[in-house]
């Protein structure tokens, strides 16, 4: 059986933070209210959601209980922040993930919990909800950027959080 170590999980989550910040740095501030359709989140709403999503889900997975009040408080704090404040809160996730997962034991990762009507190990929930969620939402942001005219963005921006090398 192949399993990620705690350090590998933390490193992957931190990589997601760096990629998200790289992409967010490509946003034209005049397009923060862009939304592909009326019922989808705008760019700034998407980023505000991401302030809360990862860390709150890690806490829920650790405790085995989704704390609605903590989610609502985090959402209110993110919604009150301007673009720079949102980016600062997202940047804090890099150390926050390390702190949230530092005390986790192998038993914590392997322990099963029920969330959202389904039972799985905490490790499976971390991968499904947090890591996959981060990748999905950064891809959504990437698509927003492309729709707003950032045609130069490509695979390296989306998957590595770096600009493509300029041919010599």
VOGU-3710 file (C-alpha; in Angstrom, 3 decimals, decimal comma):
1> xxxxxxxxxx> 0,000/0,000/0,000  1,248/3,469/-0,890  0,473/6,327/1,450  1,443/9,957/1,642  3,324/11,076/4,707  2,083/13,939/6,840  4,905/16,109/5,470  3,876/15,273/1,897  0,251/16,218/2,606  1,349/19,512/4,157
11> xxxxxxxxxx> 3,703/20,191/1,226  0,911/19,551/-1,301  -1,480/21,871/0,518  1,228/24,537/0,730  1,875/24,134/-2,998  -1,826/24,777/-3,596  -1,533/28,020/-1,633  1,446/29,143/-3,718  -0,294/28,294/-7,012  -3,456/30,097/-5,935
21> xxxxxxxxxx> -1,487/33,199/-4,949  0,405/33,095/-8,251  -2,885/32,997/-10,170  -4,458/35,655/-7,954  -1,496/37,871/-8,773  -2,622/37,751/-12,422  -6,052/39,225/-11,657  -6,854/42,613/-13,138  -8,343/44,455/-10,159  -10,943/46,004/-12,447
31> xxxxxxxxxx> -12,282/42,487/-13,088  -12,814/41,342/-9,496  -16,573/41,371/-10,082  -16,325/39,148/-13,176  -18,642/36,138/-13,051  -19,202/33,761/-15,973  -22,935/33,518/-15,342  -25,247/35,393/-12,975  -25,451/32,533/-10,446  -21,713/31,764/-10,294
41> xxxxxxxxxx> -19,348/33,367/-7,820  -17,501/36,447/-8,959  -13,700/36,391/-8,895  -13,551/38,129/-5,514  -16,317/35,888/-4,139  -14,378/32,815/-5,258  -11,246/34,044/-3,484  -13,237/34,908/-0,359  -14,673/31,386/-0,359  -11,148/29,967/-0,583
51> xxxxxxxxxx> -10,083/31,937/2,504  -12,345/29,712/4,535  -12,650/26,444/2,624  -9,371/24,603/3,211  -8,553/25,423/6,834  -12,157/25,028/8,014  -12,438/21,649/6,317  -9,152/20,476/7,867  -10,548/21,429/11,281  -13,815/19,600/10,546
61> xxxxxxxxxx> -11,974/16,505/9,370  -9,795/16,506/12,493  -12,742/16,849/14,864  -15,150/14,748/12,823  -17,712/17,532/13,104  -18,463/20,334/10,672  -18,656/23,528/12,759  -21,296/25,659/11,029  -20,736/28,624/13,363  -16,978/28,638/12,708
71> xxxxxxxxxx> -17,668/28,401/8,959  -20,076/31,349/9,151  -17,638/33,427/11,210  -14,812/32,706/8,782  -17,064/33,563/5,867  -18,051/36,864/7,467  -14,395/37,741/8,064  -13,466/36,923/4,457  -16,463/38,816/3,088  -15,417/41,925/5,027
81> xxxxxxxxxx> -11,910/41,889/3,539  -10,773/43,749/0,460  -8,706/42,049/-2,247  -5,373/42,624/-0,503  -6,791/41,376/2,781  -8,136/38,258/1,088  -4,723/37,539/-0,439  -3,061/37,998/2,956  -5,507/35,540/4,539  -4,843/33,014/1,782
91> xxxxxxxxxx> -1,072/33,492/2,174  -1,463/32,632/5,865  -2,764/29,189/4,862  0,776/28,041/4,110  1,736/28,124/7,794  -1,815/27,379/8,944  -1,900/23,997/7,176  1,411/23,043/8,798  0,092/24,099/12,191  -3,283/22,374/11,777
101> xxxxxxxxxx> -1,706/19,076/10,725  1,395/19,136/12,949  -0,151/17,106/15,772  -1,867/14,547/13,547  -0,790/10,976/14,129  -0,982/8,022/11,783  -4,053/6,979/13,760  -5,643/10,371/13,076  -5,134/9,951/9,332  -6,406/6,348/9,336
111> xxxxxxxxxx> -9,358/7,025/11,632  -12,789/6,907/10,016  -15,320/9,687/10,393  -18,750/10,354/8,989  -19,269/13,639/7,206  -21,912/14,737/4,746  -23,678/11,391/5,002  -20,653/9,246/4,168  -17,918/7,467/6,115  -14,252/7,579/5,099
121> xxxxxxxxxx> -10,841/7,932/6,684  -9,608/11,380/7,594  -6,843/10,936/5,012  -9,418/10,246/2,292  -11,445/13,284/3,356  -8,321/15,474/3,287  -7,552/14,381/-0,251  -11,129/14,552/-1,504  -12,374/17,730/0,118  -9,294/19,826/0,732
131> xxxxxxxxxx> -6,603/18,923/-1,795  -9,024/18,144/-4,637  -11,104/21,187/-3,700  -8,070/23,452/-3,866  -7,127/22,088/-7,297  -10,688/22,441/-8,582  -11,175/25,995/-7,373  -7,782/27,166/-8,631  -8,725/25,718/-12,008  -11,937/27,722/-11,829
141> xxxxxxxxxx> -9,903/30,865/-11,103  -7,609/30,017/-14,025  -10,655/29,761/-16,315  -11,904/33,132/-15,033  -8,507/34,648/-15,829  -8,536/33,197/-19,332  -12,103/34,472/-19,896  -10,937/37,934/-18,791  -8,282/38,015/-21,498  -5,201/36,519/-19,833
151> xxxxxxxxxx> -4,421/34,455/-22,930  -0,719/34,154/-22,052  -1,492/31,931/-19,070  -0,877/28,240/-19,597  -0,214/24,882/-18,033  2,763/26,008/-15,956  0,681/28,754/-14,361  -2,126/26,351/-13,504  -0,138/23,350/-12,285  3,121/24,809/-10,995
161> xxxxxxxx> 2,280/28,409/-10,197  4,989/29,826/-12,447  5,072/31,692/-15,714  6,168/29,714/-18,738  9,801/30,076/-19,702  10,286/32,595/-22,486  12,002/31,010/-25,493  15,523/32,325/-26,028
//
